[in-house]
Amino acid sequence: QVQLVESGGGSVQSGGSLRLACAASTYIYSRYCMSWFRQGPGKGRREWLASVDSDGPTTYADSVKGRFTISQDNAKNTLYLQMDSLKPDDTAMYYCGTNTLNYALGCRNVQAYSYWGQGTQVAVSS
């Protein structure tokens, strides 16, 4: 069982920055993707943003590539998302998750994720 807790959300103006954190309750010894997703207001599904893959490269969605940076501190069991050049379209609830129970389904597949945090709200005003 892995518990995830996000923090760092808030309200910023367009062009601003935020850094999200996701603390895991335990180190994951099996293969995994640790990822950030978001769900915008009125949207029914979570959008994949970025992943750290235990057996592969770090990857980003085109919508955030060059603006967002995902990183991991293994000593602290914590995943980060540095978000720069924020836009109003980035307004959403942000979630971290891990697919360690279904790694073979891939990092971008939301159906692969068994463990999620509670989410942290990001609001970007114009």
Sequence and secondary structure as in RCSB ss.txt:
>XXXX:A:sequence
QVQLVESGGGSVQSGGSLRLACAASTYIYSRYCMSWFRQGPGKGRREWLASVDSDGPTTYADSVKGRFTISQDNA
KNTLYLQMDSLKPDDTAMYYCGTNTLNYALGCRNVQAYSYWGQGTQVAVSS
>XXXX:A:secstr
   EEEE  EEEETT  EEEEEEESS   S  EEEEEEE TT SS EEEEEEETTS  EE TTTTTTEEEEEEGG
GTEEEEEE S  GGG EEEEEEE TTSGGG SS GGG  EE   EEEEEE 
